[in-house]
């Protein structure tokens, strides 16, 4: 190999994995984690949204089913 190659290409598989883990840990330390109150609020918002979308899809499914049955009997 040439002397100008980066040090990451010269690491073994285990060395690259260790470097990856160190980088992941370093990035996770930068994360601003939500508080318990924020987490509960976000979870409720997501559950309400999913329930609303499921309701809309169920209603549309019912309407289209009735339309198809009315047309094709």
C-alpha positions in Angstrom: 0.0 0.0 0.0 1.1 3.5 -0.5 2.0 5.7 2.4 -0.8 8.2 1.6 -3.6 5.7 2.2 -5.8 6.4 5.1 -5.3 4.6 8.4 -8.9 3.2 8.3 -8.0 1.1 5.2 -5.1 -0.5 7.1 -7.2 -1.6 10.1 -8.4 -5.1 10.5 -12.1 -6.0 10.6 -12.0 -6.0 14.4 -10.3 -2.6 14.4 -12.8 -1.1 12.0 -15.7 -2.5 14.1 -14.1 -1.0 17.3 -13.8 2.4 15.5 -17.4 2.2 14.3 -18.6 1.5 17.9 -16.5 4.4 19.2 -18.0 6.7 16.6 -21.5 5.6 17.3 -21.0 6.2 21.0 -19.6 9.7 20.3 -22.6 10.5 18.2 -25.1 9.2 20.7 -23.5 11.5 23.3 -24.5 14.5 21.1 -28.1 13.5 21.0 -30.6 15.6 23.0 -32.8 13.0 24.5 -36.5 13.9 25.2 -37.8 14.2 28.7 -40.3 11.7 30.0 -43.1 14.3 29.5 -42.1 15.0 25.9 -41.8 11.3 25.2 -45.3 10.6 26.4 -46.7 13.6 24.5 -45.0 12.4 21.3 -46.2 8.9 21.8 -49.8 10.0 22.3 -49.6 12.2 19.1 -48.3 9.3 17.1 -51.0 6.9 18.4 -53.8 9.4 17.7 -52.5 10.0 14.2 -52.2 6.3 13.4 -55.7 5.7 14.8 -57.1 8.5 12.7 -55.4 7.2 9.6 -56.7 3.7 10.3 -60.2 5.1 10.7 -60.0 7.0 7.4 -58.7 3.9 5.6 -61.5 1.7 7.2 -64.2 4.2 6.1 -62.9 4.5 2.6 -62.6 0.7 2.4 -66.2 0.3 3.5 -67.4 3.0 1.0 -65.6 1.5 -1.9 -66.7 -2.0 -1.0 -70.3 -0.9 -0.9 -69.9 0.9 -4.2 -68.4 -2.1 -5.9 -71.1 -4.4 -4.5 -73.8 -1.9 -5.7 -72.3 -1.8 -9.2 -71.4 -5.5 -9.7 -73.9 -7.0 -7.3 
